[in-house]
Structures are given as C-alpha cells and as structure tokens.
Amino acid sequence: MICVYCRHPETKVIDSREIPDAEEIRRRRECLKCEKRFTTKERVEGIDISVTKKSGEQEDFDLDKLKKSFIIACRKRPVSKEDIDDAISRIESKIRKLSSNEVPSKYIGEQVMKELKKLDKVAYVRYASVYKEFKDLEEFDEELSKLMGKPLVVIS
C-alpha cells in the first residue's frame, strides 16, 4: 500500500476492523517512512448490479451516486462521514445479497430512507420530500406526523 502523504511504497497495518453486514474491512495503516497514519477500506468486488428506474430504464448501480444523495440530505447536519459510509455499506450489502442482480430504484430509495431515519430525522425528511415527490404541505405534514408519531398542525 502506497502512503497517501509521501507516496512511500511500504506501510504497516496497525489495526483491522470488520464492518458488520458491510462485507468491508477497515485498516488503520502507518507509513514506514513518514510515520503518518491513514485508513483504508477493503471490499470484495461482486457482480455488476443494474438499477431499474421508475421509467423502466436501466443503469449501473453507482455507489458515488448513492453517497451524493446521503451527503445532500445530511448537509449541515451532525452526521459524520463515517456514519454515512457505514450506512452506504449496509445498503450495498443488502443489495448484493438479493437473489437478482437487477434492483428496482424503489428498493434502494426505501433502504436510504431507513438508514437516514436512524441517522438524522431532518436528513430523512429532506430525502423523503424529494424521493416521495411531495406535491403540497399536506403531504409533507403527513410524513412529519408519521415521523413524530402525532398529528402536526400546518399554519397557513
């Protein structure tokens, strides 16, 4: 492994940690030359996954696209990069465990909403408002009511 700081070709592993349900290993490394530390992630490459969109169109599953969705939803929220990465890893693991390599975008969206609901309620509502395509305040109020467990009153 090449050091990300000084490009020296030799590093040592200080600590390894498996991420549950993520099929991923995080390794803490130290450069043998500059002695700086950094983290790497190892993941087993699986079969290619195709996402079927609402329109019926298909595209390749893109982890970067999934990550961008999380980053947008969590912008200016107290959610760490590590928490986002862990959530994405859990979603990817669930997708890879499905019996088909064709996944409906709806399934992915639902998994994102489940993870965001656990991470941060505001991020969840941000994502849900786009994903569920709320048309008016009443639909938004219904979702907030479900989230809060009680009816909310919209002031007009």
Secondary structure as UniProt FT lines:
FT   TURN            4..6
FT   STRAND          11..19
FT   TURN            20..23
FT   STRAND          24..31
FT   TURN            32..34
FT   STRAND          37..43
FT   STRAND          50..52
FT   TURN            54..55
FT   STRAND          58..60
FT   HELIX           63..74
FT   TURN            75..76
FT   HELIX           81..96
FT   STRAND          102..104
FT   HELIX           105..119
FT   HELIX           121..131
FT   TURN            132..133
FT   HELIX           137..148
//
